[in-house]
Amino acid sequence: MNREQKQTAFQIHPSDNVATALGALEAGRVTITGEACAPEILAAEPISDGHKIALKDIEAGMPIVKYGVPIGTATVNIAAGSWVHLHCMRSNYDERSAHLDLMTGVPVDSEYE
């Protein structure tokens, strides 16, 4: 990524504890747009386009909030600025998501011939 390009993520609702990456993010400063409570956060690691970044520390067992509603539950402690995806949360809406490859979405519990 060109260092002059601004990294951005979108916070949908003021009560959200995650924002959505509006492009692939590298570790470093990320501008939060939308209903942001804070103007920026430091990404702790690379985060793929369209994936979630934690806006604050989220303890294991706490809800992942997006759209102003809980969409899942943290399965481990998640530090602010970290990638939030199937490796650290369980979906409230899709039990099957726990059996999908993190990057491709391909089921990992099925054999294909």
N, C-alpha and C positions, 0 to 999 in steps of 0.2 A: 504494500500500500504506500502511496505517496505520503510522506510525512506532513505535507501541507493539507491533505484531505482531512476533514473533520470526521471523527468516528461518532456515530449517533445511535441512540436507542430511544424507543418510544414508550412512555409510561401512559397507559390507557386511562387509568382512574387514580385519583389521589391516594386511595387506600392500598393500591397495589404494592407488593414488596418485590416485584420483578418488572423488568422492562424488556421489550423485544428489540433485538439488534436489527438495525435498518441497513445492514451490510455486514460483511465479515469483519469482526473486530479483532484487533491485536491487543496484547496486554498494553495498558496505558490509559490515558484520559479518554473518557467517553462523555459526550454531551447528551443529557437527557432532555427530550422534548415531550410535548403533550402536557399532561397534568402533573408535571414534575414538581416534587417538593424540594429537591436539590437540583441545581443546574448541571452537575456532572458527578461522575464516579470514576474510580480507577478500575479498569478491567484487570483481573488477576491472571488471566489466561486468554488464549484465543477462543473466540465464540463465533460459531457459524451464523451466517445471515438467517434471520427469522427465528433464531433460538433466544432463550431467555437469559438475562443477567440479573443476579440478585442485587437489589438496591440497598439492602441492609443485611446484617447477620440474621439467619433463619435457623432456629434450633430444630434438631430432629423431633418429629412429631407435630411440628407447627404447620399451619396451612401455607400453601403457596397461593398467593392472591393475585389474580389477573382479571381485568374487566370489573374490579370491585367485588369479586366473589372468589371463594376458595376453589381452585381448579385441581388441587392435589395436596399431598402431604409430604413434607421433607422426610426422607428415610435416614439421613445423616445430617450433621451440622453443616450448614452452608455459609461460607463467609461472604460478606458484601463484595461485589465485583466478580464473583464466581459464575461459571456456566451452570445453569439450572436446566436439567433435562432428565431423562429416564434413569440415569446412573445415580441420581441423588434424590429422586422424588417418585411418588406413586400417584398416578392419575386418579381423580375421583370419578372419571367418566368412562375410562377404557381399561378394564382389567387386562386385556390382551397386550397393552403397550409395554408391560413388564417383560414380554418375551420377544421384543423386536430389537434388531441391531440399532445401536445408537445413531449411526450416521446414515445408514441406507433405509432403515425401516423394514428390512426383510426379517421375517420370523426366524428366530434362531432355535426354536424348539420343534421344527418340522424338517423332515428329510424330503428332498426333491430328487427325482430320478431323471 
